Amino acid sequence: MIGLAYFLIIWLGVGLFTGIKFIFVDQVYDEEFKELMDKETAAGMERNLARLFFKSKLNANAFFMLIGLLPLVMRITNLFKEVD
């Protein structure tokens, strides 16, 4: 049970720092990003969810916090693909 608690703390912590990096360091979150997310999502429920999550910086950070280690793993795999 303690292992699960540690895993969740690490998952949420990495997600929080990834979201902060995405918003403040990379400065990807801007009007152009919002328009791109709007164009890339399908009509209907998916578009409404994208607008909900990326309406404000706090929502975007909460989104990254919940998906946790996935953005970090995706970046690491992309780095290895670029080397080949």
Summary of the structure (lengths in Angstrom):
residues: 84
radius of gyration: 14.7
end to end distance: 40.6
largest distance: 43.4
contacts: 202
relative contact order: 0.15
helix: 81%
strand: 0%
